[in-house]
Amino acid sequence: QVQLVESGGGLVQAGGSLRLSCAASGRTFSSYAMGWFRQAPGKEREFVAAISWSGGNTFYTDVKGRFTISRDTAKNTVYLQMNSLKPEDTAVYYCAARVGGPSYSRNLYEHWGQGTQVTVSS
């Protein structure tokens, strides 16, 4: 069982940066692929980025080049560094974990955090 707690959200101006953190409990964190998803008001939850259990493989949606996903296994934490933020990045951001490889599909993730709000003002 893995429990996930996100932090680092907030209000930022367009062009600014935020770093989201997702702290995981459980001794088997290193065996999980991790993903970040986001959900804007009135929209479905969408994939943002994912990273393999080893950290060697990363995947992104069209945020590639602005966002970077990484993980620190020793700290049981996955990060999402977000640069050059745009108003359309405003959403609740969720981290998720799954056994196996990283996936774009939210339906394949077994564990979810409670989310952290990111608001980008223009």
Accessible surface in RSA format (square Angstrom, percent):
REM  Atomic radii and reference values for relative SASA: ProtOr
REM  Chains: A
REM  Algorithm: Lee & Richards
REM  Probe-radius: 1.40
REM  Slices: 20
REM RES _ NUM      All-atoms   Total-Side   Main-Chain    Non-polar    All polar
REM                ABS   REL    ABS   REL    ABS   REL    ABS   REL    ABS   REL
RES GLN A   1   164.02  91.7 113.42  82.9  50.60 120.5  50.43 107.3 113.59  86.2
RES VAL A   2     4.56   3.0   0.18   0.2   4.38  10.5   0.18   0.2   4.38  11.9
RES GLN A   3   120.80  67.5 116.09  84.8   4.70  11.2  29.62  63.1  91.17  69.1
RES LEU A   4    10.23   5.7   0.17   0.1  10.06  25.3   0.17   0.1  10.06  27.1
RES VAL A   5    88.15  58.0  86.34  78.2   1.81   4.4  86.34  75.0   1.81   4.9
RES GLU A   6     7.37   4.2   0.00   0.0   7.37  17.5   0.00   0.0   7.37   6.0
RES SER A   7    60.12  50.8  55.73  74.4   4.39  10.1  40.57  86.4  19.55  27.4
RES GLY A   8    36.92  45.5   0.00   N/A  36.92  45.5  24.58  67.5  12.34  27.6
RES GLY A   9    29.39  36.2   0.00   N/A  29.39  36.2   2.27   6.2  27.12  60.7
RES GLY A  10    29.50  36.4   0.00   N/A  29.50  36.4  29.40  80.7   0.10   0.2
RES LEU A  11   133.49  74.3 101.20  72.4  32.30  81.2 101.20  71.1  32.30  86.9
RES VAL A  12    24.57  16.2  19.19  17.4   5.38  13.0  24.57  21.3   0.00   0.0
RES GLN A  13   137.33  76.8 134.99  98.7   2.34   5.6  36.97  78.7 100.36  76.1
RES ALA A  14    50.39  46.3  26.86  41.5  23.53  53.5  27.40  38.6  22.99  60.9
RES GLY A  15    56.37  69.5   0.00   N/A  56.37  69.5  30.16  82.8  26.21  58.7
RES GLY A  16    22.21  27.4   0.00   N/A  22.21  27.4  21.26  58.3   0.96   2.1
RES SER A  17    58.63  49.5  38.65  51.6  19.97  46.0  22.45  47.8  36.18  50.7
RES LEU A  18    33.81  18.8  28.94  20.7   4.87  12.2  33.81  23.7   0.00   0.0
RES ARG A  19   133.47  56.0 117.13  59.7  16.34  38.9  26.82  36.7 106.65  64.6
RES LEU A  20     0.00   0.0   0.00   0.0   0.00   0.0   0.00   0.0   0.00   0.0
RES SER A  21    24.27  20.5  24.21  32.3   0.06   0.1  11.57  24.6  12.70  17.8
RES CYS A  22     0.00   0.0   0.00   0.0   0.00   0.0   0.00   0.0   0.00   0.0
RES ALA A  23    51.55  47.4  49.23  76.0   2.32   5.3  49.46  69.7   2.08   5.5
RES ALA A  24    10.32   9.5   0.00   0.0  10.32  23.5   1.35   1.9   8.97  23.8
RES SER A  25    54.87  46.4  47.43  63.3   7.44  17.1  48.52 103.3   6.35   8.9
RES GLY A  26    30.78  38.0   0.00   N/A  30.78  38.0  20.38  55.9  10.40  23.3
RES ARG A  27   239.84 100.7 203.09 103.5  36.75  87.5  86.19 117.8 153.65  93.1
RES THR A  28    72.96  51.9  69.45  70.4   3.51   8.4  67.33  90.4   5.63   8.5
RES PHE A  29     1.07   0.5   1.04   0.6   0.03   0.1   1.04   0.6   0.03   0.1
RES SER A  30    45.52  38.5  44.07  58.8   1.45   3.3  15.42  32.8  30.10  42.2
RES SER A  31    57.28  48.4  45.96  61.3  11.31  26.1  44.85  95.5  12.43  17.4
RES TYR A  32    15.69   7.3  15.69   8.9   0.00   0.0   1.46   1.1  14.24  17.6
RES ALA A  33     0.00   0.0   0.00   0.0   0.00   0.0   0.00   0.0   0.00   0.0
RES MET A  34     0.08   0.0   0.08   0.0   0.00   0.0   0.08   0.1   0.00   0.0
RES GLY A  35     0.04   0.0   0.00   N/A   0.04   0.0   0.00   0.0   0.04   0.1
RES TRP A  36     0.08   0.0   0.08   0.0   0.00   0.0   0.08   0.0   0.00   0.0
RES PHE A  37     1.22   0.6   1.22   0.8   0.00   0.0   1.22   0.7   0.00   0.0
RES ARG A  38    23.16   9.7  23.14  11.8   0.03   0.1   2.37   3.2  20.79  12.6
RES GLN A  39    59.94  33.5  56.20  41.1   3.74   8.9  10.28  21.9  49.66  37.7
RES ALA A  40    23.82  21.9  20.12  31.0   3.70   8.4  20.69  29.1   3.13   8.3
RES PRO A  41   121.28  88.4  92.75  84.6  28.53 103.7 105.42  87.0  15.86  98.6
RES GLY A  42    93.27 115.0   0.00   N/A  93.27 115.0  45.74 125.5  47.53 106.4
RES LYS A  43   144.02  70.3 131.24  80.5  12.78  30.4  82.51  74.3  61.52  65.5
RES GLU A  44   129.85  74.5 117.84  89.2  12.01  28.6  49.82  96.4  80.03  65.3
RES ARG A  45    58.01  24.4  53.62  27.3   4.39  10.5   7.13   9.8  50.87  30.8
RES GLU A  46    83.68  48.0  78.96  59.7   4.72  11.2  30.96  59.9  52.72  43.0
RES PHE A  47    20.96  10.5  13.00   8.1   7.96  20.7  13.00   7.9   7.96  22.8
RES VAL A  48     0.00   0.0   0.00   0.0   0.00   0.0   0.00   0.0   0.00   0.0
RES ALA A  49     0.00   0.0   0.00   0.0   0.00   0.0   0.00   0.0   0.00   0.0
RES ALA A  50     0.42   0.4   0.42   0.7   0.00   0.0   0.42   0.6   0.00   0.0
RES ILE A  51     4.35   2.5   4.35   3.2   0.00   0.0   4.35   3.1   0.00   0.0
RES SER A  52     7.26   6.1   7.26   9.7   0.00   0.0   7.26  15.5   0.00   0.0
RES TRP A  53   146.17  58.7 143.73  69.6   2.44   5.7 115.69  61.7  30.48  49.4
RES SER A  54    70.44  59.5  34.95  46.6  35.49  81.7  29.05  61.9  41.38  58.0
RES GLY A  55    28.37  35.0   0.00   N/A  28.37  35.0   8.44  23.2  19.93  44.6
RES GLY A  56    63.49  78.3   0.00   N/A  63.49  78.3  33.56  92.1  29.93  67.0
RES ASN A  57    86.48  59.6  83.16  80.4   3.32   8.0   7.39  17.8  79.09  76.4
RES THR A  58    57.04  40.6  36.01  36.5  21.03  50.1  13.19  17.7  43.85  66.3
RES PHE A  59    73.81  36.9  70.67  43.8   3.14   8.2  73.81  44.7   0.00   0.0
RES TYR A  60    40.57  18.9  18.57  10.6  22.00  57.2  12.05   9.1  28.52  35.2
RES THR A  61    47.03  33.4  33.59  34.1  13.43  32.0  15.98  21.5  31.05  46.9
RES ASP A  62   128.96  90.3  95.87  95.4  33.09  78.3  50.11 117.9  78.85  78.6
RES VAL A  63     0.45   0.3   0.39   0.3   0.06   0.2   0.45   0.4   0.00   0.0
RES LYS A  64   153.28  74.8 133.10  81.7  20.19  48.1  76.07  68.5  77.22  82.2
RES GLY A  65    79.04  97.5   0.00   N/A  79.04  97.5  41.35 113.5  37.69  84.4
RES ARG A  66    41.65  17.5  38.19  19.5   3.46   8.2  27.53  37.6  14.11   8.6
RES PHE A  67     3.46   1.7   0.00   0.0   3.46   9.0   0.00   0.0   3.46   9.9
RES THR A  68    72.42  51.5  71.60  72.6   0.82   2.0  43.58  58.5  28.84  43.6
RES ILE A  69     5.04   2.9   0.00   0.0   5.04  12.1   0.00   0.0   5.04  13.7
RES SER A  70    48.07  40.6  46.98  62.7   1.09   2.5  33.03  70.3  15.03  21.1
RES ARG A  71    32.68  13.7   5.29   2.7  27.39  65.2   5.90   8.1  26.78  16.2
RES ASP A  72    44.12  30.9  39.79  39.6   4.33  10.2  13.98  32.9  30.14  30.1
RES THR A  73    63.79  45.4  55.40  56.2   8.39  20.0  41.89  56.3  21.89  33.1
RES ALA A  74   103.08  94.8  57.32  88.5  45.76 104.1  69.60  98.0  33.48  88.7
RES LYS A  75   139.57  68.1 119.11  73.1  20.46  48.7  73.29  66.0  66.28  70.6
RES ASN A  76    43.00  29.7  42.93  41.5   0.07   0.2   8.68  20.9  34.31  33.2
RES THR A  77    13.54   9.6  13.54  13.7   0.00   0.0   4.66   6.3   8.87  13.4
RES VAL A  78     0.11   0.1   0.11   0.1   0.00   0.0   0.11   0.1   0.00   0.0
RES TYR A  79    29.59  13.8  29.59  16.8   0.00   0.0  16.65  12.5  12.94  15.9
RES LEU A  80     0.00   0.0   0.00   0.0   0.00   0.0   0.00   0.0   0.00   0.0
RES GLN A  81    57.21  32.0  57.08  41.7   0.13   0.3  28.22  60.1  28.99  22.0
RES MET A  82     0.00   0.0   0.00   0.0   0.00   0.0   0.00   0.0   0.00   0.0
RES ASN A  83    59.46  41.0  59.46  57.5   0.00   0.0  15.92  38.3  43.54  42.1
RES SER A  84    59.47  50.3  54.83  73.2   4.64  10.7  19.04  40.5  40.43  56.6
RES LEU A  85     1.96   1.1   0.00   0.0   1.96   4.9   0.00   0.0   1.96   5.3
RES LYS A  86    88.76  43.3  88.37  54.2   0.39   0.9  39.48  35.5  49.28  52.5
RES PRO A  87    55.03  40.1  47.80  43.6   7.23  26.3  48.20  39.8   6.83  42.5
RES GLU A  88   124.74  71.6  97.13  73.5  27.61  65.7  63.27 122.4  61.47  50.2
RES ASP A  89     0.75   0.5   0.75   0.8   0.00   0.0   0.00   0.0   0.75   0.8
RES THR A  90    35.58  25.3  31.88  32.3   3.70   8.8  30.06  40.4   5.51   8.3
RES ALA A  91     1.20   1.1   0.56   0.9   0.63   1.4   1.20   1.7   0.00   0.0
RES VAL A  92    40.92  26.9  40.80  36.9   0.12   0.3  40.80  35.5   0.12   0.3
RES TYR A  93     0.00   0.0   0.00   0.0   0.00   0.0   0.00   0.0   0.00   0.0
RES TYR A  94    31.85  14.9  31.85  18.1   0.00   0.0   7.14   5.4  24.71  30.5
RES CYS A  95     0.00   0.0   0.00   0.0   0.00   0.0   0.00   0.0   0.00   0.0
RES ALA A  96     0.00   0.0   0.00   0.0   0.00   0.0   0.00   0.0   0.00   0.0
RES ALA A  97     0.00   0.0   0.00   0.0   0.00   0.0   0.00   0.0   0.00   0.0
RES ARG A  98    39.28  16.5  39.28  20.0   0.00   0.0   0.00   0.0  39.28  23.8
RES VAL A  99    89.21  58.7  82.47  74.7   6.75  16.3  82.47  71.7   6.75  18.3
RES GLY A 100    36.66  45.2   0.00   N/A  36.66  45.2  35.12  96.4   1.53   3.4
RES GLY A 101    37.81  46.6   0.00   N/A  37.81  46.6  26.25  72.0  11.56  25.9
RES PRO A 102    33.79  24.6  12.35  11.3  21.45  78.0  12.59  10.4  21.20 131.8
RES SER A 103    17.98  15.2  11.38  15.2   6.60  15.2  11.83  25.2   6.16   8.6
RES TYR A 104   133.24  62.2 124.01  70.6   9.23  24.0  96.77  72.7  36.47  45.0
RES SER A 105    42.50  35.9  34.53  46.1   7.97  18.4  31.88  67.9  10.62  14.9
RES ARG A 106    90.64  38.1  84.65  43.1   5.99  14.3  13.06  17.9  77.57  47.0
RES ASN A 107   127.56  88.0  95.22  92.0  32.34  77.9  29.12  70.1  98.44  95.1
RES LEU A 108    89.62  49.9  82.39  58.9   7.23  18.2  86.81  61.0   2.80   7.5
RES TYR A 109    11.55   5.4   0.00   0.0  11.55  30.0   0.29   0.2  11.26  13.9
RES GLU A 110    99.03  56.9  66.52  50.3  32.51  77.4  50.62  97.9  48.41  39.5
RES HIS A 111    29.28  16.0  26.08  18.1   3.20   8.2  17.17  17.7  12.11  14.1
RES TRP A 112    79.27  31.8  49.17  23.8  30.10  70.7  39.00  20.8  40.27  65.3
RES GLY A 113     9.52  11.7   0.00   N/A   9.52  11.7   2.01   5.5   7.51  16.8
RES GLN A 114   113.03  63.2  82.59  60.4  30.44  72.5  72.29 153.9  40.73  30.9
RES GLY A 115    11.78  14.5   0.00   N/A  11.78  14.5   0.55   1.5  11.23  25.2
RES THR A 116    18.39  13.1  12.69  12.9   5.70  13.6   7.32   9.8  11.07  16.7
RES GLN A 117    85.90  48.0  78.06  57.1   7.83  18.7  49.68 105.7  36.22  27.5
RES VAL A 118     0.00   0.0   0.00   0.0   0.00   0.0   0.00   0.0   0.00   0.0
RES THR A 119    48.08  34.2  48.08  48.7   0.00   0.0  36.18  48.6  11.90  18.0
RES VAL A 120     7.32   4.8   0.00   0.0   7.32  17.6   0.00   0.0   7.32  19.8
RES SER A 121    41.78  35.3  35.34  47.2   6.45  14.9  34.68  73.9   7.10  10.0
RES SER A 122   130.15 110.0  68.65  91.6  61.50 141.7  55.94 119.1  74.22 104.0
END  Absolute sums over single chains surface
CHAIN  1 A     6172.4       4653.1       1519.2       3218.1       2954.3
END  Absolute sums over all chains
TOTAL          6172.4       4653.1       1519.2       3218.1       2954.3
